[in-house]
Amino acid sequence: MPGMTKREEGEQALVLVLTTEASREQAEALALALLERRLVACVSLLPVQSHYRWQGKLETAQEVQLLLKTGADLLEELRVALVALHSYDTPEWIHWRATTAGAYGAWCREQLTGG
């Protein structure tokens, strides 16, 4: 519609966060805890094989990657909760801003606000 900004046309700001857990069970437990606290709207779990250097040695591990969808206003609270609940001493924490729109964007915002 003329005169409306993209945000008013239904776009929603979203933040995506990546982390990994050691097992499917730990990933599901973390996802559920974050969902129950309404810190994320949705969590996607993906099996991954990770290669990295840890304490001076090359490592390979089967892990589960979690893609967390949240709002910018919840990012710091999510980070604190994730660090407290995570099974790793040094959990992965990578985030970037994204935009969603339409029914999915509205649904995400509703999940995060309890509305």
C-alpha positions as CSV (number, residue, x, y, z in Angstrom):
1,M,0.0,0.0,0.0
2,P,1.3,3.5,-0.7
3,G,2.7,5.3,2.2
4,M,3.4,2.2,4.3
5,T,6.8,1.1,5.3
6,K,7.9,-2.5,4.7
7,R,7.6,-3.2,8.5
8,E,4.0,-2.0,8.3
9,E,3.4,-4.3,5.4
10,G,4.0,-7.3,7.6
11,E,7.8,-7.8,7.8
12,Q,9.1,-8.8,11.1
13,A,12.6,-8.6,12.4
14,L,14.0,-11.9,13.5
15,V,17.3,-13.0,14.9
16,L,18.7,-16.4,14.1
17,V,21.1,-18.1,16.5
18,L,23.3,-21.2,15.9
19,T,24.5,-23.5,18.7
20,T,25.4,-27.2,18.9
21,E,24.8,-29.9,21.5
22,A,26.5,-33.2,21.9
23,S,23.4,-35.4,21.4
24,R,19.9,-35.4,20.2
25,E,18.6,-35.8,23.7
26,Q,20.6,-32.8,25.0
27,A,19.5,-30.7,22.0
28,E,15.8,-31.5,22.5
29,A,16.1,-30.7,26.2
30,L,17.7,-27.4,25.5
31,A,15.1,-26.6,22.8
32,L,12.2,-27.4,25.1
33,A,13.6,-25.3,28.0
34,L,14.1,-22.3,25.7
35,L,10.6,-22.7,24.2
36,E,9.0,-23.0,27.6
37,R,10.6,-19.7,28.6
38,R,9.3,-18.1,25.4
39,L,12.9,-17.1,24.4
40,V,12.6,-18.7,21.0
41,A,9.7,-19.1,18.6
42,C,11.0,-22.2,17.0
43,V,14.1,-24.5,17.1
44,S,15.3,-26.6,14.2
45,L,17.5,-29.6,15.0
46,L,20.0,-30.9,12.4
47,P,22.6,-33.6,12.8
48,V,26.1,-32.4,11.8
49,Q,29.6,-33.6,11.8
50,S,31.9,-30.9,13.3
51,H,35.6,-30.6,12.7
52,Y,37.5,-28.1,15.0
53,R,40.6,-27.5,17.0
54,W,40.1,-27.9,20.8
55,Q,42.8,-27.5,23.4
56,G,45.5,-27.8,20.7
57,K,44.2,-30.9,19.1
58,L,42.1,-31.5,15.9
59,E,38.8,-33.0,16.8
60,T,35.8,-34.5,15.0
61,A,32.4,-35.0,16.6
62,Q,28.9,-35.9,15.7
63,E,26.7,-33.1,17.1
64,V,23.2,-31.7,16.8
65,Q,23.0,-28.1,15.5
66,L,20.2,-26.0,16.8
67,L,18.9,-23.1,14.7
68,L,17.0,-20.8,17.1
69,K,14.6,-18.2,15.9
70,T,14.1,-15.2,18.3
71,G,13.5,-11.5,18.5
72,A,16.2,-8.9,18.9
73,D,14.7,-7.8,22.2
74,L,15.2,-11.3,23.6
75,L,18.8,-11.9,22.4
76,E,20.7,-11.2,25.6
77,E,18.2,-13.0,27.8
78,L,18.4,-16.0,25.4
79,R,22.3,-15.9,25.5
80,V,22.3,-16.0,29.3
81,A,19.8,-18.8,29.4
82,L,21.6,-20.8,26.8
83,V,25.0,-20.5,28.6
84,A,23.3,-21.6,31.9
85,L,21.5,-24.6,30.4
86,H,24.0,-25.8,27.8
87,S,26.0,-29.0,28.3
88,Y,29.2,-27.5,26.9
89,D,31.6,-25.2,28.9
90,T,32.0,-23.1,25.7
91,P,28.8,-23.3,23.8
92,E,28.6,-22.1,20.2
93,W,26.9,-18.7,20.0
94,I,26.6,-17.3,16.5
95,H,23.8,-14.9,15.6
96,W,22.6,-12.7,12.8
97,R,19.6,-10.6,12.0
98,A,17.0,-11.7,9.5
99,T,13.6,-10.6,8.2
100,T,10.5,-12.6,7.9
101,A,7.0,-11.7,6.7
102,G,3.5,-12.7,6.3
103,A,1.8,-15.4,8.4
104,Y,5.1,-16.9,9.6
105,G,6.4,-13.6,10.8
106,A,3.2,-12.9,12.7
107,W,3.3,-16.4,14.2
108,C,6.9,-15.9,15.3
109,R,6.1,-12.7,17.1
110,E,3.1,-14.2,18.7
111,Q,5.2,-17.1,20.1
112,L,7.7,-14.7,21.6
113,T,5.2,-12.4,23.2
114,G,2.6,-14.9,24.4
115,G,0.1,-12.9,22.4
